[in-house]
Amino acid sequence: VSTQSTGTYPSPPPYPITVRPLRRRKARTVFSDEQLSGLEDKFRVQKYLSVPERVELAVSLDLSETQVKTWFQNRRMKWKKGQQSTEVRSPGDQGGSQMNQLTSETILPALHPFSTRFLVG
């Protein structure tokens, strides 16, 4: 048995391999200040848009309906993450400065429908 490389390659598989062309991702959209202001203003008033509201906002801001939908989805996730990480008083705290910070590690396992873990305060 030789340990030296012979320079040969393994034989090809006995079946044909199909190679799919790689799709390039669409470039990240950079929103104008006016568009961001319009989106944020609408988000402050309502977190979810109906289809007609989404179409109307898209037309008014010169965006596609998909861009508005995606922006709102991302913004809701950012908002929810901010809500979850806000500081809340611990149950035994009577106005002191001690705070408990909720994190995704303590909240998400307890919210999962198949979770057997519970939040302990």
Secondary structure, DSSP 8 states (H G I E B T S, - for coil): ---S---------SS-----------------HHHHHHHHHHHHH-S---HHHHHHHHHHHT--HHHHHHHHHHHHHHHHHHHHTSEEE-TT-SS-S-EEE--HHHHHHHHSTT-------
